[in-house]
Amino acid sequence: MKETTTTVKRTIDNILVALTSDDVKTVQAAMTHYQDLVDAFYHLHKDEMTPQQYEVSRTDIGYFMKMVELAEAPESQQRTR
């Protein structure tokens, strides 16, 4: 699990860099890549995210990062939804 969340965080860092580009196609590709990442993460963690959290995560990178951190936290540290 730790490797997965580390990979997700690293991928998001790369996406954030691409989102600052002046090239529209680069930004669009980065956003598509980000949404694909959220989709894949949700598919793996459906039992840890509500559909509403998934929808917010598709457009809010900061919120998605919190979801990734929660998935990484031991169960005893996770808050009840």
N, C-alpha and C positions, 0 to 999 in steps of 0.2 A: 504493500500500500504506500509506504513512504516513497518508493521510487516513482510511483505513478504521480503523486502529488508534486514531487520535486520536478518531474518532467513537465507537468502542467504549468507550474510556476515559471519555469524557464521558457516555455513556449509563449506564455503571456508576456514575459519581458520582451521577447523578440517581436511579438505582435505590436506591443506598445511603441517600439522603435519605428516599425513600419507605418504606424498610424500618424506619425509626425512628418511623414514624407510630403513633399510638395506635389508629387505625382498622384493624380486621382486614381489611376488604375492600381497603383501600389496600395493605396489606402483601401480601396474596394476589395482587393485581394486579401488584405490583412483582416478586414472585417468578416469576410466570408470564412477565412481560416479560423477566426475566433469563434464564430457561430458553430462551425463544425466541431471545434474543440468542446464547446459547451454541450452540444448534442451527444458527443461520445461520452463525456463525463456523466451526463445525466443517465445515459443508457447503462453505465456501470454502477451508478449510485442511486437508482430510482427509489430504493428503500430509505434513502437519507435526504431526499429533496422532494418537496411538494411540486405539483405542476406549476403553481404560482411562482415558487422560487426559481424554477427552471426558466419560466418566461422572463422574469426580471433579469436573471443571469445572462440571457441572450443579448441584452442591451446595456448592462451595467457591469463593467469589468471589475470595479471595486467590490461590488456585491458578490460576483462570482468568486473572487479571491477569498472572501469570507466562507463561502460554501466549500471551497477546496480545503481551507484551514480546518473547518469543522469536520470534514471527512477524514482528515489526518489525525485529529485529536482522539485520544483514548475515550472510550465510551463514557467513563466516569466524569470526564470534563465537558462533555457535550451538554448543551442546554436543551430543554424540552421545547419543541416547536409550539 
